[in-house]
Amino acid sequence: MNSSLLLFIFMVLISPIISLSSVDWVISWLGMEVGMFGLIPLLLFKSSSKESAMKYFLIQSLSSALLLISGIFLFELLSSIEFYNLLFLLSMSIKLGFFPGHFWVISIIENLSMMSNMMVLGPLKVAPFGFLSLVTENNNNLLLLMGLMSAIMGALLGFNQTNIRAVLGASSISHSGWIIMSLCFGFMWYYLVSYILILMLTFISMKNFEFFTSLVCIISLSGLPPFLMFILKMKVLYFLLLSLEYLILFTLIVSSVISLYYYLKFFYSIYLVNYKLSSSLLFITFSLLNLLGVSLIVIM
């Protein structure tokens, strides 16, 4: 691995640290840009990804410009004009790929390599979500709506996908909605870190053709009990129930069932074609995951 490649990877990894450790929003914004400029050369290493890399660069540049403009008015000039608040949320939705800025996710993700997708959908989301938490208090209802629409759009967009990258792209849109809702209820970091770790393990196992690990990770991302993401989704639903948000609660459950369908459809296609699990191995796996689920419930 040459030194320039190591430098770009370091820029991606240091980006969330810069953003989250700063008390100045401008430095946090610069930290996010460091990550983007480190990622673009990594995307260009694969010739087939050049078009997607250029699209990603243009979209992220647009969101960064909108974020800078709205940030100046909100955090420096302390403007109370609602337009700049909405502009801030729009720029964050484009940067993170949730509703209404989700339009780019699947078209770009399905043409990138596994490792590139892992960085785009994983570590590079940490800093923007931390930045988004700055305006949660004044936008709770609007963020709940955006989160709900993201969960719905992710479920619908993934329904007819046959490409695993596209499926994970749709999954990212859906999970971004759940992350936003967990942000509104004060436990975003639990959900975000858990999602990123499982997603990274999914991409790494798929790249190394470890079919069993891939299948377990895909099922976990689907939110099927007793896996980790099921516990976290149930916690979101629990807070919605306490808040008497019955319509949002019901809609989220329906979107989760739709998402579960295309996850399981993809799971069975991989299982039947590539790998046969013994009943004992499957039993041991589910037993361990049940134990993990019970432990998490006790902790929370």
Contacts in CASP RR format, 6 or more apart in sequence:
PFRMAT RR
TARGET T0000
AUTHOR 0000-0000-0000
METHOD contacts of the structure
MODEL  1
MNSSLLLFIFMVLISPIISLSSVDWVISWLGMEVGMFGLIPLLLFKSSSK
ESAMKYFLIQSLSSALLLISGIFLFELLSSIEFYNLLFLLSMSIKLGFFP
GHFWVISIIENLSMMSNMMVLGPLKVAPFGFLSLVTENNNNLLLLMGLMS
AIMGALLGFNQTNIRAVLGASSISHSGWIIMSLCFGFMWYYLVSYILILM
LTFISMKNFEFFTSLVCIISLSGLPPFLMFILKMKVLYFLLLSLEYLILF
TLIVSSVISLYYYLKFFYSIYLVNYKLSSSLLFITFSLLNLLGVSLIVIM
4 41 0 8 1.000
5 42 0 8 1.000
5 45 0 8 1.000
8 38 0 8 1.000
8 39 0 8 1.000
8 41 0 8 1.000
8 42 0 8 1.000
9 42 0 8 1.000
11 34 0 8 1.000
11 35 0 8 1.000
11 37 0 8 1.000
11 38 0 8 1.000
11 39 0 8 1.000
12 35 0 8 1.000
12 38 0 8 1.000
12 39 0 8 1.000
12 42 0 8 1.000
12 119 0 8 1.000
12 123 0 8 1.000
12 124 0 8 1.000
13 123 0 8 1.000
14 34 0 8 1.000
14 35 0 8 1.000
15 31 0 8 1.000
15 32 0 8 1.000
15 34 0 8 1.000
15 35 0 8 1.000
15 36 0 8 1.000
15 38 0 8 1.000
15 123 0 8 1.000
15 124 0 8 1.000
15 127 0 8 1.000
16 123 0 8 1.000
16 124 0 8 1.000
16 126 0 8 1.000
16 127 0 8 1.000
18 27 0 8 1.000
18 28 0 8 1.000
18 30 0 8 1.000
18 31 0 8 1.000
18 34 0 8 1.000
18 127 0 8 1.000
19 27 0 8 1.000
19 28 0 8 1.000
19 29 0 8 1.000
19 31 0 8 1.000
19 32 0 8 1.000
19 126 0 8 1.000
19 127 0 8 1.000
19 130 0 8 1.000
19 131 0 8 1.000
20 28 0 8 1.000
20 126 0 8 1.000
20 127 0 8 1.000
20 130 0 8 1.000
22 28 0 8 1.000
22 31 0 8 1.000
25 71 0 8 1.000
25 75 0 8 1.000
25 131 0 8 1.000
25 134 0 8 1.000
28 127 0 8 1.000
28 131 0 8 1.000
29 64 0 8 1.000
29 67 0 8 1.000
29 68 0 8 1.000
29 71 0 8 1.000
29 131 0 8 1.000
31 127 0 8 1.000
32 64 0 8 1.000
32 95 0 8 1.000
32 127 0 8 1.000
32 128 0 8 1.000
32 131 0 8 1.000
33 64 0 8 1.000
35 124 0 8 1.000
35 127 0 8 1.000
36 57 0 8 1.000
36 60 0 8 1.000
36 64 0 8 1.000
36 124 0 8 1.000
39 56 0 8 1.000
39 116 0 8 1.000
39 119 0 8 1.000
39 120 0 8 1.000
39 124 0 8 1.000
40 53 0 8 1.000
40 56 0 8 1.000
40 57 0 8 1.000
42 116 0 8 1.000
42 119 0 8 1.000
43 49 0 8 1.000
43 50 0 8 1.000
43 52 0 8 1.000
43 53 0 8 1.000
43 56 0 8 1.000
43 112 0 8 1.000
43 116 0 8 1.000
44 50 0 8 1.000
44 53 0 8 1.000
46 112 0 8 1.000
46 113 0 8 1.000
46 116 0 8 1.000
48 111 0 8 1.000
49 111 0 8 1.000
49 112 0 8 1.000
49 113 0 8 1.000
49 116 0 8 1.000
51 111 0 8 1.000
52 107 0 8 1.000
52 108 0 8 1.000
52 111 0 8 1.000
52 112 0 8 1.000
53 112 0 8 1.000
55 104 0 8 1.000
55 107 0 8 1.000
55 108 0 8 1.000
56 104 0 8 1.000
56 108 0 8 1.000
56 120 0 8 1.000
59 94 0 8 1.000
59 104 0 8 1.000
59 108 0 8 1.000
60 95 0 8 1.000
62 94 0 8 1.000
63 91 0 8 1.000
63 92 0 8 1.000
63 94 0 8 1.000
63 95 0 8 1.000
64 91 0 8 1.000
64 95 0 8 1.000
66 87 0 8 1.000
66 88 0 8 1.000
66 90 0 8 1.000
66 91 0 8 1.000
66 94 0 8 1.000
67 88 0 8 1.000
67 91 0 8 1.000
67 92 0 8 1.000
67 95 0 8 1.000
69 84 0 8 1.000
69 87 0 8 1.000
70 84 0 8 1.000
70 85 0 8 1.000
70 87 0 8 1.000
70 88 0 8 1.000
70 91 0 8 1.000
71 84 0 8 1.000
71 88 0 8 1.000
73 79 0 8 1.000
73 81 0 8 1.000
73 84 0 8 1.000
74 84 0 8 1.000
74 85 0 8 1.000
74 88 0 8 1.000
74 135 0 8 1.000
85 135 0 8 1.000
85 138 0 8 1.000
85 139 0 8 1.000
88 135 0 8 1.000
89 135 0 8 1.000
89 139 0 8 1.000
89 142 0 8 1.000
89 143 0 8 1.000
89 146 0 8 1.000
90 100 0 8 1.000
90 101 0 8 1.000
92 128 0 8 1.000
92 131 0 8 1.000
92 132 0 8 1.000
93 99 0 8 1.000
93 100 0 8 1.000
93 101 0 8 1.000
93 102 0 8 1.000
93 146 0 8 1.000
94 101 0 8 1.000
94 104 0 8 1.000
95 128 0 8 1.000
96 125 0 8 1.000
96 128 0 8 1.000
96 129 0 8 1.000
96 132 0 8 1.000
96 176 0 8 1.000
97 104 0 8 1.000
97 105 0 8 1.000
97 172 0 8 1.000
97 173 0 8 1.000
97 176 0 8 1.000
98 146 0 8 1.000
98 147 0 8 1.000
98 150 0 8 1.000
98 173 0 8 1.000
98 176 0 8 1.000
98 177 0 8 1.000
98 180 0 8 1.000
99 146 0 8 1.000
99 147 0 8 1.000
99 149 0 8 1.000
99 150 0 8 1.000
99 152 0 8 1.000
99 153 0 8 1.000
99 173 0 8 1.000
99 177 0 8 1.000
100 146 0 8 1.000
100 149 0 8 1.000
102 150 0 8 1.000
102 153 0 8 1.000
102 154 0 8 1.000
102 157 0 8 1.000
102 173 0 8 1.000
102 176 0 8 1.000
105 169 0 8 1.000
105 170 0 8 1.000
105 172 0 8 1.000
105 173 0 8 1.000
106 157 0 8 1.000
106 158 0 8 1.000
106 161 0 8 1.000
106 166 0 8 1.000
106 169 0 8 1.000
106 170 0 8 1.000
106 173 0 8 1.000
108 120 0 8 1.000
109 117 0 8 1.000
109 120 0 8 1.000
109 121 0 8 1.000
109 165 0 8 1.000
109 166 0 8 1.000
109 168 0 8 1.000
109 169 0 8 1.000
109 172 0 8 1.000
110 163 0 8 1.000
110 165 0 8 1.000
110 166 0 8 1.000
110 169 0 8 1.000
111 165 0 8 1.000
112 120 0 8 1.000
112 165 0 8 1.000
114 165 0 8 1.000
114 203 0 8 1.000
114 206 0 8 1.000
114 207 0 8 1.000
115 203 0 8 1.000
115 207 0 8 1.000
117 165 0 8 1.000
117 168 0 8 1.000
117 169 0 8 1.000
117 203 0 8 1.000
118 199 0 8 1.000
118 200 0 8 1.000
118 203 0 8 1.000
118 204 0 8 1.000
121 168 0 8 1.000
121 169 0 8 1.000
121 172 0 8 1.000
121 199 0 8 1.000
122 196 0 8 1.000
122 199 0 8 1.000
122 200 0 8 1.000
123 196 0 8 1.000
125 176 0 8 1.000
125 192 0 8 1.000
125 196 0 8 1.000
126 192 0 8 1.000
126 196 0 8 1.000
129 179 0 8 1.000
129 183 0 8 1.000
129 188 0 8 1.000
129 192 0 8 1.000
130 188 0 8 1.000
132 180 0 8 1.000
132 183 0 8 1.000
133 183 0 8 1.000
133 188 0 8 1.000
136 143 0 8 1.000
136 183 0 8 1.000
136 184 0 8 1.000
140 184 0 8 1.000
143 180 0 8 1.000
143 181 0 8 1.000
143 183 0 8 1.000
143 184 0 8 1.000
144 180 0 8 1.000
144 181 0 8 1.000
144 184 0 8 1.000
144 245 0 8 1.000
144 248 0 8 1.000
146 177 0 8 1.000
146 180 0 8 1.000
147 176 0 8 1.000
147 177 0 8 1.000
147 178 0 8 1.000
147 180 0 8 1.000
147 181 0 8 1.000
148 177 0 8 1.000
148 181 0 8 1.000
148 248 0 8 1.000
148 251 0 8 1.000
148 252 0 8 1.000
150 173 0 8 1.000
150 174 0 8 1.000
150 176 0 8 1.000
150 177 0 8 1.000
150 180 0 8 1.000
151 174 0 8 1.000
151 177 0 8 1.000
151 178 0 8 1.000
151 251 0 8 1.000
151 252 0 8 1.000
151 255 0 8 1.000
151 256 0 8 1.000
152 251 0 8 1.000
152 255 0 8 1.000
153 173 0 8 1.000
153 174 0 8 1.000
154 170 0 8 1.000
154 171 0 8 1.000
154 173 0 8 1.000
154 174 0 8 1.000
154 255 0 8 1.000
154 259 0 8 1.000
155 170 0 8 1.000
155 174 0 8 1.000
155 255 0 8 1.000
155 256 0 8 1.000
155 258 0 8 1.000
155 259 0 8 1.000
155 262 0 8 1.000
156 258 0 8 1.000
157 170 0 8 1.000
157 173 0 8 1.000
158 166 0 8 1.000
158 167 0 8 1.000
158 170 0 8 1.000
158 171 0 8 1.000
158 259 0 8 1.000
158 262 0 8 1.000
159 258 0 8 1.000
159 261 0 8 1.000
159 262 0 8 1.000
161 167 0 8 1.000
161 170 0 8 1.000
161 262 0 8 1.000
164 206 0 8 1.000
164 266 0 8 1.000
167 262 0 8 1.000
167 263 0 8 1.000
167 266 0 8 1.000
168 199 0 8 1.000
168 202 0 8 1.000
168 203 0 8 1.000
168 221 0 8 1.000
170 262 0 8 1.000
171 221 0 8 1.000
171 259 0 8 1.000
171 263 0 8 1.000
172 199 0 8 1.000
174 255 0 8 1.000
174 259 0 8 1.000
175 195 0 8 1.000
175 221 0 8 1.000
175 229 0 8 1.000
178 191 0 8 1.000
178 232 0 8 1.000
178 233 0 8 1.000
178 236 0 8 1.000
178 252 0 8 1.000
179 188 0 8 1.000
179 191 0 8 1.000
179 192 0 8 1.000
179 195 0 8 1.000
181 236 0 8 1.000
181 240 0 8 1.000
181 252 0 8 1.000
182 188 0 8 1.000
182 190 0 8 1.000
182 191 0 8 1.000
182 192 0 8 1.000
182 232 0 8 1.000
182 235 0 8 1.000
182 236 0 8 1.000
185 235 0 8 1.000
185 236 0 8 1.000
185 239 0 8 1.000
187 235 0 8 1.000
190 232 0 8 1.000
191 232 0 8 1.000
191 236 0 8 1.000
194 228 0 8 1.000
194 229 0 8 1.000
194 232 0 8 1.000
195 221 0 8 1.000
195 229 0 8 1.000
198 217 0 8 1.000
198 220 0 8 1.000
198 221 0 8 1.000
198 228 0 8 1.000
198 229 0 8 1.000
199 217 0 8 1.000
199 221 0 8 1.000
201 213 0 8 1.000
201 217 0 8 1.000
202 214 0 8 1.000
202 217 0 8 1.000
202 218 0 8 1.000
202 221 0 8 1.000
205 213 0 8 1.000
205 214 0 8 1.000
205 217 0 8 1.000
206 214 0 8 1.000
211 270 0 8 1.000
211 274 0 8 1.000
211 275 0 8 1.000
212 275 0 8 1.000
212 277 0 8 1.000
212 281 0 8 1.000
214 270 0 8 1.000
215 267 0 8 1.000
215 270 0 8 1.000
215 271 0 8 1.000
215 275 0 8 1.000
215 277 0 8 1.000
216 285 0 8 1.000
216 289 0 8 1.000
218 263 0 8 1.000
218 266 0 8 1.000
218 267 0 8 1.000
218 270 0 8 1.000
219 227 0 8 1.000
219 263 0 8 1.000
219 264 0 8 1.000
219 267 0 8 1.000
220 227 0 8 1.000
220 228 0 8 1.000
220 229 0 8 1.000
220 289 0 8 1.000
221 229 0 8 1.000
221 263 0 8 1.000
222 229 0 8 1.000
222 259 0 8 1.000
222 260 0 8 1.000
222 263 0 8 1.000
222 264 0 8 1.000
222 267 0 8 1.000
223 229 0 8 1.000
223 230 0 8 1.000
223 233 0 8 1.000
223 256 0 8 1.000
223 259 0 8 1.000
223 260 0 8 1.000
223 263 0 8 1.000
224 230 0 8 1.000
224 260 0 8 1.000
224 263 0 8 1.000
224 264 0 8 1.000
226 286 0 8 1.000
226 289 0 8 1.000
226 290 0 8 1.000
226 292 0 8 1.000
226 293 0 8 1.000
226 294 0 8 1.000
227 289 0 8 1.000
227 293 0 8 1.000
228 292 0 8 1.000
228 293 0 8 1.000
228 296 0 8 1.000
231 293 0 8 1.000
231 296 0 8 1.000
231 297 0 8 1.000
231 300 0 8 1.000
233 256 0 8 1.000
235 300 0 8 1.000
236 252 0 8 1.000
237 249 0 8 1.000
237 252 0 8 1.000
237 253 0 8 1.000
240 248 0 8 1.000
240 249 0 8 1.000
240 252 0 8 1.000
241 249 0 8 1.000
271 277 0 8 1.000
END
